Amino acid sequence: MSFAEEAQSEEPAYLSAPQVTQMLRETNVTITGDFSLEETEFLADILNAGALPVSLEEVYSNAVGASLGEQALEQTLIAGMIGVALVFIYMLAYYRFMGVIATITLSVYIYLVMIFFNAIQGVLTLPGIAALILGVGMAVDANILTYERIKEELKDGKSVKSAYKAGSRRALGTIIDANITTIIAAAVMFYFGTSAVQGFAVMLITSILTSFITAVWGSRVLLGLWVNSRTLNRKYWLFGVKGRDVRGL
């Protein structure tokens, strides 16, 4: 069996393992060893196989410039604004006056996040936009948990003030648990992730902390001011609750 046939049949990991015993100061390098003429010719053919003067014919080429990334960023921003607008419309239609409070606090949330991001001289990349939109979802979820609790208390026949206090208190624990678990996940991504993942994690943590301040604390303060003024007393429709659904009314 020839050296070439033996090499092909055994499928070795390598064909030759030359050693360098001195510095290479020349362009011509010689592999020395105990080779037969057949082995030498076979190795020469293998080494020269990648240097064959074969002409290449271009079949297809495509250049991707920075405009593609810019277009994707613009489309993502537009999609994000449409999504946030739809969330605002849903909150206003379903929760009425509480939806107005949620829209105000969510707008403040987005504004504060953008101020912070500009302060740290961050670049608004696609992961950053995704984290911002996810933060909006977390803030809306916190509002929905609180508002649904308040609606349940109103349907049980409690006054607006009592329903506000009880609903806010019962929803707070769930909101804190959801935010803490998300922050832990974001911290893990920041510790083990690469640059893009770390940017997403930083933006997500910032969004969650800001949404907790605005959607939880800010929303409760604004709604509490209106409730304590007694302007909303017995106006169940402002909370998205029909009068016939209130027990004892």
C-alpha positions as CSV (number, residue, x, y, z in Angstrom):
1,M,0.0,0.0,0.0
2,S,1.4,3.4,-1.0
3,F,1.8,6.3,1.5
4,A,-1.1,8.2,0.0
5,E,-3.5,5.2,0.2
6,E,-2.4,4.5,3.8
7,A,-3.0,8.2,4.8
8,Q,-6.5,8.1,3.2
9,S,-7.5,4.8,4.7
10,E,-6.4,5.5,8.3
11,E,-7.6,9.1,8.2
12,P,-4.9,10.5,10.5
13,A,-5.4,13.8,12.4
14,Y,-2.2,15.0,10.7
15,L,0.2,13.9,7.9
16,S,3.4,15.4,9.2
17,A,4.5,17.1,12.4
18,P,7.6,19.1,11.6
19,Q,9.5,20.8,14.4
20,V,11.2,24.2,14.4
21,T,14.5,24.2,16.1
22,Q,15.7,27.6,15.2
23,M,14.4,31.1,14.2
24,L,13.0,31.3,10.7
25,R,14.9,34.2,9.1
26,E,14.2,33.2,5.5
27,T,11.1,32.8,3.3
28,N,12.2,29.3,2.2
29,V,11.5,26.7,4.9
30,T,12.6,23.1,4.7
31,I,10.9,20.2,6.4
32,T,13.5,17.6,7.4
33,G,13.0,14.1,8.6
34,D,13.1,10.4,7.7
35,F,10.9,10.5,4.5
36,S,10.8,8.3,1.5
37,L,10.6,9.8,-2.0
38,E,7.0,8.9,-2.2
39,E,6.1,10.5,1.1
40,T,8.0,13.6,0.2
41,E,6.1,14.0,-3.1
42,F,2.8,13.4,-1.4
43,L,3.5,16.1,1.3
44,A,4.6,18.5,-1.5
45,D,1.3,17.9,-3.3
46,I,-0.7,18.5,-0.2
47,L,1.2,21.8,0.6
48,N,0.9,23.0,-3.0
49,A,-2.8,22.2,-3.3
50,G,-3.8,25.5,-1.7
51,A,-1.5,27.5,-4.0
52,L,-2.9,26.3,-7.4
53,P,-3.3,29.2,-9.8
54,V,-7.0,28.8,-10.2
55,S,-9.0,31.8,-11.4
56,L,-12.1,32.8,-9.6
57,E,-15.3,34.0,-11.3
58,E,-17.6,36.3,-9.2
59,V,-21.1,35.0,-9.4
60,Y,-22.9,37.2,-6.8
61,S,-21.8,39.9,-4.4
62,N,-23.8,42.0,-1.9
63,A,-22.6,45.0,0.2
64,V,-24.3,45.8,3.5
65,G,-23.7,49.3,4.6
66,A,-24.5,51.2,7.8
67,S,-27.9,52.3,6.3
68,L,-29.3,48.9,6.9
69,G,-28.7,49.1,10.6
70,E,-30.0,52.6,10.7
71,Q,-33.2,51.5,8.9
72,A,-33.7,48.6,11.4
73,L,-33.2,51.0,14.3
74,E,-35.8,53.5,12.9
75,Q,-38.3,50.7,12.3
76,T,-37.7,49.4,15.8
77,L,-38.3,52.8,17.2
78,I,-41.5,53.2,15.2
79,A,-42.7,49.8,16.3
80,G,-42.0,50.6,19.9
81,M,-43.9,53.9,19.7
82,I,-46.9,52.2,18.1
83,G,-46.8,49.5,20.8
84,V,-46.7,52.0,23.6
85,A,-49.5,54.0,22.1
86,L,-51.7,50.9,21.8
87,V,-50.9,50.2,25.5
88,F,-52.0,53.8,26.4
89,I,-55.2,53.4,24.4
90,Y,-56.0,50.1,26.1
91,M,-55.4,51.5,29.6
92,L,-57.6,54.6,28.9
93,A,-60.4,52.5,27.5
94,Y,-60.5,49.8,30.1
95,Y,-59.5,51.5,33.3
96,R,-60.9,55.0,32.6
97,F,-59.5,57.4,35.2
98,M,-56.9,55.0,36.5
99,G,-55.8,54.6,32.9
100,V,-55.2,58.3,32.8
101,I,-53.0,58.0,35.8
102,A,-51.1,55.1,34.3
103,T,-50.6,57.0,31.0
104,I,-49.1,59.9,32.9
105,T,-46.8,57.8,35.0
106,L,-45.7,55.7,32.0
107,S,-44.8,58.8,30.1
108,V,-42.7,60.1,33.0
109,Y,-41.1,56.7,33.2
110,I,-40.0,56.8,29.6
111,Y,-38.7,60.4,30.0
112,L,-36.7,59.5,33.1
113,V,-35.1,56.4,31.5
114,M,-34.1,58.4,28.5
115,I,-32.5,61.1,30.7
116,F,-30.5,58.5,32.6
117,F,-29.4,56.8,29.4
118,N,-28.3,60.1,28.0
119,A,-26.4,60.9,31.3
120,I,-24.3,57.8,31.1
121,Q,-23.7,58.5,27.4
122,G,-25.3,55.2,26.3
123,V,-26.0,54.4,22.7
124,L,-29.7,53.5,22.0
125,T,-29.2,50.1,20.4
126,L,-31.7,47.4,19.5
127,P,-31.2,45.6,22.8
128,G,-31.6,48.9,24.7
129,I,-34.9,49.6,22.9
130,A,-36.0,46.1,23.7
131,A,-35.2,46.6,27.4
132,L,-37.0,49.9,27.4
133,I,-40.2,48.4,25.9
134,L,-39.9,45.5,28.4
135,G,-39.8,48.0,31.2
136,V,-43.0,49.5,29.9
137,G,-44.6,46.1,30.0
138,M,-43.4,45.7,33.6
139,A,-44.8,49.1,34.6
140,V,-48.1,48.4,32.9
141,D,-48.3,45.0,34.7
142,A,-47.8,46.7,38.0
143,N,-50.6,49.2,37.3
144,I,-52.9,46.4,36.1
145,L,-52.3,44.4,39.3
146,T,-53.1,47.4,41.4
147,Y,-56.1,48.5,39.4
148,E,-57.7,45.1,39.2
149,R,-57.4,44.7,43.0
150,I,-59.1,48.1,43.4
151,K,-61.9,47.1,41.1
152,E,-62.4,43.9,43.0
153,E,-62.7,45.9,46.3
154,L,-65.2,48.3,44.7
155,K,-67.3,45.4,43.5
156,D,-67.4,44.1,47.1
157,G,-69.1,47.3,48.1
158,K,-66.3,49.1,49.7
159,S,-65.9,52.9,49.4
160,V,-63.5,54.3,46.9
161,K,-60.9,55.2,49.6
162,S,-61.1,51.8,51.3
163,A,-60.9,50.0,48.0
164,Y,-57.9,52.1,47.0
165,K,-56.0,51.3,50.3
166,A,-56.9,47.6,50.3
167,G,-56.2,47.1,46.6
168,S,-52.9,48.9,46.7
169,R,-51.7,46.9,49.8
170,R,-52.6,43.5,48.4
171,A,-51.0,44.1,45.0
172,L,-47.7,45.5,46.4
173,G,-46.2,42.1,47.4
174,T,-46.8,40.6,44.0
175,I,-45.3,43.6,42.2
176,I,-42.2,43.5,44.4
177,D,-41.7,39.8,43.8
178,A,-42.0,40.2,40.0
179,N,-39.5,43.1,39.9
180,I,-37.0,41.4,42.2
181,T,-36.9,38.2,40.1
182,T,-36.5,40.2,36.9
183,I,-33.6,42.2,38.4
184,I,-31.9,38.9,39.5
185,A,-32.2,37.6,35.9
186,A,-30.8,40.8,34.5
187,A,-27.9,40.7,37.0
188,V,-27.0,37.2,35.9
189,M,-27.1,38.2,32.2
190,F,-24.8,41.2,33.0
191,Y,-22.3,39.0,34.9
192,F,-22.1,36.1,32.4
193,G,-23.1,37.9,29.1
194,T,-21.1,39.7,26.4
195,S,-21.2,43.4,25.6
196,A,-24.6,43.4,23.9
197,V,-26.2,41.3,26.6
198,Q,-24.6,43.4,29.3
199,G,-26.0,46.5,27.7
200,F,-29.5,44.9,27.6
201,A,-29.1,43.9,31.3
202,V,-28.1,47.4,32.4
203,M,-31.0,49.0,30.5
204,L,-33.4,46.4,31.9
205,I,-32.3,47.0,35.5
206,T,-32.6,50.8,35.0
207,S,-36.1,50.4,33.4
208,I,-37.3,48.2,36.2
209,L,-36.1,50.5,39.0
210,T,-37.5,53.5,37.2
211,S,-40.8,51.8,36.5
212,F,-41.1,50.8,40.2
213,I,-40.7,54.5,41.2
214,T,-43.1,55.8,38.6
215,A,-45.7,53.0,38.1
216,V,-45.9,51.9,41.7
217,W,-45.0,54.9,43.9
218,G,-45.9,57.7,41.5
219,S,-49.1,56.1,40.4
220,R,-50.2,55.5,44.0
221,V,-49.4,59.1,45.0
222,L,-51.4,60.6,42.1
223,L,-54.3,58.3,42.5
224,G,-54.2,58.7,46.3
225,L,-54.5,62.5,46.0
226,W,-57.6,62.2,43.9
227,V,-59.1,59.6,46.2
228,N,-58.4,61.6,49.4
229,S,-60.0,64.6,47.8
230,R,-63.3,62.6,47.7
231,T,-63.9,63.8,44.1
232,L,-64.2,60.2,42.9
233,N,-66.6,59.0,45.6
234,R,-69.3,56.7,44.3
235,K,-68.2,57.4,40.7
236,Y,-67.6,53.8,39.9
237,W,-67.6,54.3,36.2
238,L,-64.4,56.3,36.4
239,F,-62.7,53.1,37.6
240,G,-64.2,50.9,34.8
241,V,-66.8,49.4,37.2
242,K,-70.5,49.3,36.4
243,G,-72.9,50.2,39.1
244,R,-74.8,47.0,38.8
245,D,-71.7,45.0,39.6
246,V,-71.2,46.7,43.0
247,R,-72.5,44.6,45.8
248,G,-75.2,46.3,47.9
249,L,-75.6,49.2,45.6
